[in-house]
Amino acid sequence: MKKRNVMRLAVYTMVLVCTLFLWAGSARAEEKKPEIKSVEYQGNEKVEVEFSGKVSWKKAKVTVTDTEGTVYKTKILEKDRNEIEVKVKALTAGKTYTYTITGIARKGTKKYQTLNGTFVA
């Protein structure tokens, strides 16, 4: 009888370990950053960033710099569940810029993150 209880305990322990392992894996998947589908300079000082899936926002902020490190004045014009539109003053056509977006998370997760990338005006 004692041997049977030991076997049951071993099986229950294995099930518990496997469940925790799978749960931890799904939690890590939730921490992935939102994916950027496209970034487009639309002219008229407007830049649109579109995301592959739905996102949520918390104290969002966008900064834009050029290759020399100059920081440009930005204003978020509109943001929704799959894109953000930003006004950026004084961009030069054909020049490459780096953007940073803070306060963004994949919809359904609570880990707000920072995204970086580049675009050409």
Buried (B, 14 or more C-beta within 10 A) or exposed (E): EEEEEEEEEEEEEEEEEEEEEEEEEEEEEEEEBBEBEEBEBEEEBBBBBEBEEEBBBEEBEBBBEBEEEEEBEBEBEEBEEBBBBBBBEEBEEEEEBBBBBBBBBBEEBEEBBEBEEEBEB
